[in-house]
Amino acid sequence: MRKTLAVSSFVLLSIALWVGPASADNRDLCEDYCARSERDCMCSTIRFCGPGYDRAAFFWRGGKNWSACNLSADGVECANYCATHACQCSTLRYCGAGSVRIAEFTRHQGGNWYACVNRDTASETNREQCEARCRERPQCFHCDDSIGCGMGYNHLESFGDRERWYTCGLNRHGRSCRNYCEGTSDCSECIDNRFGCRDTHVLRTFGNIGRWYACAR
């Protein structure tokens, strides 16, 4: 009888050693690992951490498994970018409802990351960048959020991946009209209004498609 009890005790002790800590302990071990990690680390019950993360350690002894997960190399680049660009990082390619993508990080393995901002914020940021650029370029007449800048203009540059703004220059008819008006004393302005000059008569018309009008004083 004593021999049977001794064998049974040995078997129970062996099972306990093999099983190891319970699930809660696995989580504690994972969180302790992440607290000591020099990288951006989080704990997850997803075995391989999911897209955008690399598994750094795996805690599996008994109960629910836990994984210590580090940002992928692209995730680190996105985090560094957003630290200076007031954005948020996401593994969703188009950032989700109400947001737009302003940059993407896809050079490395381990899952892509995308820098995202609120849609209204993106439009305002792109407009400010466009206007700053327009002040630097003599060819730029104005900024517009219309694709191609509209009739009478040429698109010079675009700003933003979504909610874009464009620097716009005069088309050749607009440039011809401006040169004419600068050399004609009776000319007050050139406009691209398809109905012609508003409060005065037309001195001269330039072009057919993308037409411009030289207006009298």
C-alpha positions as a printed NumPy array, in Angstrom:
array([[  0.   ,   0.   ,   0.   ],
       [  2.81 ,   2.411,   0.885],
       [  4.529,   1.523,  -2.379],
       [  1.326,   2.364,  -4.297],
       [  0.995,   5.727,  -2.549],
       [  4.627,   6.536,  -3.23 ],
       [  4.22 ,   5.771,  -6.931],
       [  1.029,   7.817,  -7.111],
       [  2.705,  10.777,  -5.404],
       [  5.594,  10.606,  -7.863],
       [  3.191,  10.583, -10.83 ],
       [  1.226,  13.587,  -9.503],
       [  4.445,  15.534,  -8.867],
       [  5.683,  14.742, -12.377],
       [  2.411,  15.961, -13.926],
       [  2.573,  19.164, -11.905],
       [  6.114,  19.868, -13.052],
       [  5.212,  19.218, -16.706],
       [  2.095,  21.43 , -16.656],
       [  3.942,  24.321, -14.995],
       [  2.256,  27.669, -14.172],
       [ -1.457,  28.259, -14.782],
       [ -2.836,  30.556, -17.501],
       [ -2.829,  33.601, -15.24 ],
       [  0.864,  32.981, -14.565],
       [  1.53 ,  32.772, -18.298],
       [  0.016,  36.217, -18.703],
       [  2.044,  37.531, -15.778],
       [  5.204,  36.093, -17.289],
       [  4.404,  37.676, -20.639],
       [  3.676,  41.088, -19.123],
       [  6.855,  40.891, -17.069],
       [  8.801,  40.082, -20.241],
       [  7.282,  43.073, -22.053],
       [  7.964,  45.373, -19.109],
       [ 11.649,  44.509, -19.364],
       [ 11.789,  44.683, -23.165],
       [ 13.482,  47.663, -24.8  ],
       [ 11.119,  47.432, -27.774],
       [  7.435,  48.319, -28.032],
       [  5.977,  45.068, -26.677],
       [  2.452,  43.822, -26.001],
       [  0.932,  40.524, -24.86 ],
       [ -1.578,  38.595, -26.938],
       [ -3.386,  35.247, -26.898],
       [ -2.915,  35.085, -30.685],
       [ -0.146,  32.545, -31.13 ],
       [  1.806,  34.396, -33.805],
       [  0.658,  37.864, -32.711],
       [ -1.258,  38.774, -35.881],
       [ -0.374,  41.061, -38.824],
       [  2.026,  43.891, -38.097],
       [  3.764,  42.168, -35.185],
       [  6.632,  39.742, -34.614],
       [  6.477,  37.169, -31.837],
       [  9.374,  37.68 , -29.423],
       [  8.486,  35.047, -26.787],
       [  5.867,  32.337, -26.203],
       [  4.491,  31.275, -22.813],
       [  2.701,  27.972, -23.1  ],
       [  3.011,  25.913, -19.92 ],
       [ -0.541,  24.986, -18.971],
       [ -3.848,  26.742, -19.566],
       [ -4.144,  29.55 , -22.132],
       [ -1.034,  30.432, -24.131],
       [  0.328,  33.969, -24.284],
       [  2.686,  35.562, -26.792],
       [  4.926,  38.589, -26.318],
       [  4.641,  40.636, -29.499],
       [  6.881,  43.363, -30.9  ],
       [  6.01 ,  45.837, -33.627],
       [  7.305,  44.734, -37.012],
       [ 10.027,  46.807, -38.659],
       [  7.37 ,  48.629, -40.7  ],
       [  5.405,  49.243, -37.509],
       [  8.441,  50.862, -35.9  ],
       [  8.906,  53.127, -38.938],
       [  5.222,  54.099, -38.829],
       [  5.407,  54.88 , -35.1  ],
       [  8.465,  57.081, -35.652],
       [  6.735,  58.871, -38.537],
       [  3.555,  59.549, -36.559],
       [  5.564,  60.848, -33.611],
       [  6.311,  63.925, -35.753],
       [  3.239,  64.038, -38.026],
       [  0.295,  63.884, -35.588],
       [ -1.172,  60.675, -36.988],
       [ -2.081,  57.158, -35.856],
       [ -0.757,  53.836, -37.114],
       [ -3.024,  51.055, -38.344],
       [ -2.661,  47.681, -40.033],
       [ -5.838,  48.447, -42.03 ],
       [ -4.81 ,  49.375, -45.542],
       [ -7.367,  52.185, -45.902],
       [ -7.384,  53.121, -42.196],
       [-11.083,  52.551, -41.542],
       [-14.189,  54.751, -41.599],
       [-13.651,  58.477, -41.142],
       [ -9.885,  58.275, -41.663],
       [ -7.544,  58.49 , -44.619],
       [ -4.067,  57.165, -45.275],
       [ -1.248,  59.69 , -45.514],
       [  1.729,  57.289, -45.646],
       [  2.419,  53.575, -45.93 ],
       [  5.216,  51.369, -44.63 ],
       [  5.524,  48.135, -46.586],
       [  9.231,  47.5  , -47.121],
       [  9.733,  44.67 , -44.611],
       [  8.22 ,  41.32 , -43.786],
       [  5.923,  40.938, -40.791],
       [  2.881,  42.918, -41.91 ],
       [  2.348,  46.373, -43.383],
       [  1.5  ,  49.506, -41.419],
       [ -0.279,  52.686, -42.498],
       [ -0.231,  56.211, -41.072],
       [ -3.775,  57.536, -40.734],
       [ -5.446,  60.838, -39.922],
       [ -9.002,  62.085, -39.669],
       [-10.448,  62.861, -43.106],
       [-11.021,  66.559, -42.336],
       [ -7.554,  66.871, -40.821],
       [ -6.022,  65.318, -43.945],
       [ -7.752,  67.814, -46.224],
       [ -6.643,  70.778, -44.104],
       [ -3.06 ,  69.507, -43.866],
       [ -2.864,  68.955, -47.621],
       [ -4.291,  72.42 , -48.287],
       [ -1.697,  74.065, -46.054],
       [  1.114,  72.168, -47.785],
       [ -0.287,  73.148, -51.18 ],
       [ -0.53 ,  76.84 , -50.307],
       [  2.999,  76.87 , -48.887],
       [  4.276,  75.356, -52.126],
       [  2.226,  77.751, -54.249],
       [  3.893,  80.732, -52.597],
       [  7.252,  79.28 , -53.654],
       [  6.38 ,  78.644, -57.317],
       [  5.89 ,  81.618, -59.651],
       [  3.896,  79.375, -62.028],
       [  1.304,  78.609, -59.341],
       [ -1.874,  80.673, -59.595],
       [ -3.865,  79.099, -56.761],
       [ -4.593,  75.829, -54.906],
       [ -7.667,  73.72 , -55.528],
       [ -9.113,  70.397, -54.377],
       [-10.594,  69.713, -57.838],
       [ -8.842,  66.935, -59.747],
       [ -6.802,  68.498, -62.554],
       [ -7.584,  72.024, -61.267],
       [-10.544,  72.547, -63.594],
       [-10.997,  74.285, -66.925],
       [ -8.479,  77.009, -67.707],
       [ -5.735,  75.614, -65.493],
       [ -2.964,  73.038, -65.484],
       [ -2.281,  70.767, -62.542],
       [  1.3  ,  71.271, -61.306],
       [  1.642,  69.148, -58.169],
       [ -0.578,  67.159, -55.804],
       [ -0.475,  66.925, -52.019],
       [ -1.711,  63.945, -50.04 ],
       [ -2.664,  60.358, -50.752],
       [ -6.351,  61.005, -50.022],
       [ -8.327,  64.265, -49.874],
       [ -5.764,  65.753, -52.26 ],
       [ -5.067,  69.388, -53.009],
       [ -3.389,  70.622, -56.176],
       [ -1.18 ,  73.538, -57.135],
       [ -2.674,  75.003, -60.28 ],
       [ -1.102,  77.1  , -63.015],
       [ -2.724,  78.995, -65.869],
       [ -3.155,  77.073, -69.112],
       [ -1.653,  78.575, -72.257],
       [ -4.798,  80.618, -72.955],
       [ -4.675,  82.047, -69.451],
       [ -1.02 ,  82.96 , -69.845],
       [ -1.733,  84.63 , -73.182],
       [ -4.589,  86.592, -71.64 ],
       [ -2.443,  87.735, -68.72 ],
       [  0.355,  88.89 , -71.062],
       [ -2.189,  90.776, -73.159],
       [ -3.775,  92.427, -70.131],
       [ -0.441,  93.505, -68.676],
       [  0.351,  95.311, -71.935],
       [ -3.092,  96.855, -72.496],
       [ -4.105,  99.901, -70.481],
       [ -7.857,  99.329, -70.971],
       [ -7.662,  95.762, -69.534],
       [ -8.535,  95.312, -65.874],
       [ -8.247,  91.557, -65.412],
       [ -8.348,  88.134, -66.995],
       [-10.985,  85.678, -65.839],
       [-11.955,  82.109, -66.694],
       [-15.68 ,  82.652, -66.091],
       [-17.527,  80.877, -68.905],
       [-20.128,  83.672, -68.989],
       [-17.514,  86.291, -69.726],
       [-16.7  ,  89.463, -67.813],
       [-19.045,  90.211, -64.929],
       [-19.473,  94.002, -64.754],
       [-17.857,  95.151, -67.979],
       [-17.396,  94.086, -71.563],
       [-14.926,  91.617, -73.053],
       [-11.913,  93.097, -74.813],
       [-10.623,  89.829, -76.166],
       [-11.211,  86.081, -75.852],
       [ -8.412,  83.521, -75.644],
       [ -8.908,  79.897, -76.612],
       [-11.943,  77.686, -77.015],
       [-11.692,  74.876, -74.463],
       [-10.372,  76.317, -71.2  ],
       [-11.261,  79.803, -72.447],
       [-10.093,  83.052, -70.825],
       [-11.485,  86.58 , -71.141],
       [ -9.673,  89.906, -71.01 ],
       [-12.058,  92.343, -69.355],
       [-12.258,  96.108, -69.835],
       [-11.898,  98.522, -66.97 ]])
